[in-house]
Amino acid sequence: MNIRDEKIIMAHSLVQLDDLSDEVLIYILKKLDNDQVLYSLMGVNKRLNTLVHDSIFTSHLTLMTRSANDCISPLSERILHRFYSQILPEIHHQIQWLNVESSSMERILSGNYPNLYGLGLYNLEIETTAHLFTNGNIFTDLMKNQILSFIISIRQNRKQTSIKDKNTIMFTNLFTMFTNLQYLNFCSSSIDSQYISFEISPPIFISSTLLELHVSVGSFNDCLYLLDGRFDQLRALYVNISWIHCYSRLISNNMESLPDLKCFSLHCGTDTLAYDELIVPLLHRMFNLEKLDLYLAICCKNALIDGNNLKKNIINRMPKLNKFTFNIRSTVRLNNQINLPSNEDIQYTFNHFPNNQIISCVDYFSEIKQGQCHIYSYPYEWKACHKITNNFPGGISKYVREVSLFDEQPFEHYFFFQISKSFPFIKKLTLINEKPQNDKQSGKLDDKNEHLSISEYPHLSQLNLTEAHDDYIEEFLVDTKTCLPNNLYLSVDYQALKRVTQHFTSNRTRNNCKKLRSLSLIGKYRIPKYVKEYFPHTKIL
């Protein structure tokens, strides 16, 4: 299409838009992103220019793109240039919140935004942007007193060293740079969160204005450190803890009640033995909570966590609690116990449970002598779901990005099809199962219908099959069973891959193998030439 044709189409579209009332036009434009509205319609004609200057379209701007799987990218240079040179100077006094990506951040923030109170900075790299978060910087000097809400999303760079220390320094500096900060979300743009820690050399920082904090910390003691009174106006804390050690200490001067805290979210995906010793006592300090969210993996000494435990230790202690969401996977050692609870027994303990639909899934693994109980409130709103077994009840979650599968019974083809449908935006998948499939024919094309569908993972970027039987490597690499996306990173045992691909000659696995961006081969130090030829577009690690 040439420029003349584009102008004719644009003119025709404008005539159609002008036929609509202001109310209808605003209703339609609100369906678009504000940056799209401003870029397309500002300056087109007087009427549209007046409409797009409304605060509906100018108060909150996101000058970046976010894909369906949460990847953030800058706008094109052509679009950004128009914003720098024309749009932002014209509406700068109307902008109250800006979300920007790191590559365009300094150019955008060099402008004057007198009414800006909220700022989101995404895809930051500590090494290249740390200078922006020091006193005396023009960026912080201009906005020192006016920024009330701040989101900072750090991009993971595996080449960086001492990243935790640098994150911690940046985090503590924010409270001296933005003196009126009320909301802070200090997060990572990666599945793998980047943590801060205060244990080695605790810094001194306080805030008498902070009301809500989102942060990832290294240990349980770091969480206690945040609750020692330095944020005396804190009403909501969302904390992701890397590890809750059973030997973490309850700081003697940090056992006071927290009556002002109304909302608490605690996430820790690593198994902990300290539920009764550390987590429950901390929750008892928060007796005025109105909203509670727990994501925990608990190693129990005697009994699995069920509804009765949650009622006794949590709900009955929090009379003002009106929303309780949880995702708890508890395990117990099997030592010839009798009367082990069934899934029905666990589900019964949630009868008359307030406010939520509760799902339970109970498994007993005889080989590793372990019982597992996964209980969660539905709909499932967390980013990770681990150790899913054949008893997985299904259900769709658009939030999950990371999944791990484990069982001592084989996974058949339909199980993987169910996983692909339940987690449509999955990015990272790990499979642990050494049992061969019973029905390898169920994924082949024939006249039946239930087992014929190909499993699709359009957003998958990491696949770990290092502890998987050959049948599951075949399940993912044969293109009549699974459709893999391009640019996938695969970890797999070399000998197992050699068997599945028939010494790297099979045409059944060739199409999916061509899609691999990188391949980690476990147990092989020298890669033969014919292996490299089988993966022509793949970096073999």
Salt bridges, closest charged atoms under 4 A:
ASP18 OD1 - ARG47 NH1 3.40
ASP22 OD1 - ARG47 NH2 2.72
ASP70 OD2 - ARG401 NH2 3.06
GLU77 OE2 - ARG107 NH1 3.02
GLU90 OE2 - HIS53 NE2 2.92
GLU106 OE2 - HIS131 NE2 3.81
GLU125 OE2 - ARG155 NH2 2.92
GLU127 OE2 - LYS166 NZ 2.54
ASP192 OD2 - ARG158 NH2 3.74
ASP192 OD1 - LYS428 NZ 3.58
GLU199 OE1 - ARG249 NH1 3.93
GLU212 OE2 - HIS214 NE2 2.72
ASP228 OD2 - ARG230 NH2 2.88
ASP271 OD1 - ARG329 NH2 3.31
GLU277 OE2 - LYS301 NZ 2.76
ASP293 OD2 - HIS267 NE2 2.63
GLU367 OE2 - LYS435 NZ 2.79
GLU402 OE2 - HIS386 NE2 3.93
GLU402 OE2 - LYS428 NZ 3.97
GLU450 OE1 - HIS451 NE2 3.72
ASP470 OD2 - ARG499 NE 2.61
ASP471 OD1 - LYS440 NZ 3.31
ASP471 OD1 - HIS469 ND1 3.74
GLU474 OE1 - LYS440 NZ 3.41
GLU474 OE2 - LYS481 NZ 3.39
GLU474 OE2 - ARG508 NH2 3.71
GLU475 OE2 - HIS413 ND1 2.60
